[in-house]
Amino acid sequence: MSESKSTRGGARKGAGRPKSEPTVMVRVPQGCLDEVRALIERYRSVAVESDGQTDWVGK
């Protein structure tokens, strides 16, 4: 085997998904997965109001 570094593969600048807000991995029971997905979709669809806050819960 060669001991020189390969020039193939590896991290590339600008590769991957664009970053938005930070995310966290959370385990969700399968029974409420559809409701959690609906909540996230509602959160993403609401525009930020003029005071910088969102009012998305309970709509």
C-alpha positions as CSV (number, residue, x, y, z in Angstrom):
1,M,0.0,0.0,0.0
2,S,1.0,3.5,-0.7
3,E,1.6,5.8,2.3
4,S,0.9,9.0,0.4
5,K,-2.4,10.8,1.0
6,S,-5.1,10.3,-1.6
7,T,-6.3,13.3,-3.5
8,R,-9.8,11.8,-3.8
9,G,-12.8,12.3,-1.6
10,G,-12.8,14.2,1.7
11,A,-14.4,17.5,2.7
12,R,-14.9,20.2,0.1
13,K,-15.7,23.8,0.6
14,G,-19.4,24.6,-0.1
15,A,-20.4,21.0,-0.2
16,G,-23.4,19.7,1.7
17,R,-26.7,21.1,2.8
18,P,-27.0,24.9,3.4
19,K,-27.0,25.8,7.1
20,S,-30.1,27.5,8.6
21,E,-30.7,27.4,12.3
22,P,-29.0,24.9,14.6
23,T,-30.7,21.6,15.0
24,V,-30.8,18.9,17.8
25,M,-31.4,15.2,17.5
26,V,-34.4,14.1,19.6
27,R,-36.0,10.7,20.0
28,V,-39.7,10.8,19.4
29,P,-42.2,8.0,20.1
30,Q,-43.6,6.6,16.8
31,G,-47.1,7.2,18.0
32,C,-46.6,11.0,17.9
33,L,-44.3,11.3,14.9
34,D,-47.0,12.6,12.6
35,E,-48.0,15.3,15.0
36,V,-44.3,16.4,15.6
37,R,-43.8,16.6,11.8
38,A,-47.0,18.7,11.4
39,L,-45.8,21.0,14.2
40,I,-42.4,21.5,12.5
41,E,-44.1,22.2,9.1
42,R,-46.4,24.8,10.8
43,Y,-43.3,26.4,12.4
44,R,-41.5,26.6,9.1
45,S,-44.4,28.1,7.3
46,V,-45.0,31.1,9.6
47,A,-43.4,34.4,8.8
48,V,-41.5,36.3,11.4
49,E,-43.6,39.3,12.6
50,S,-42.3,42.9,12.8
51,D,-41.1,42.5,16.4
52,G,-38.9,39.5,15.4
53,Q,-41.1,37.0,17.2
54,T,-43.3,34.3,15.7
55,D,-46.8,33.3,16.9
56,W,-47.0,29.8,15.5
57,V,-48.1,27.6,18.4
58,G,-51.8,26.8,18.6
59,K,-52.7,28.0,15.1
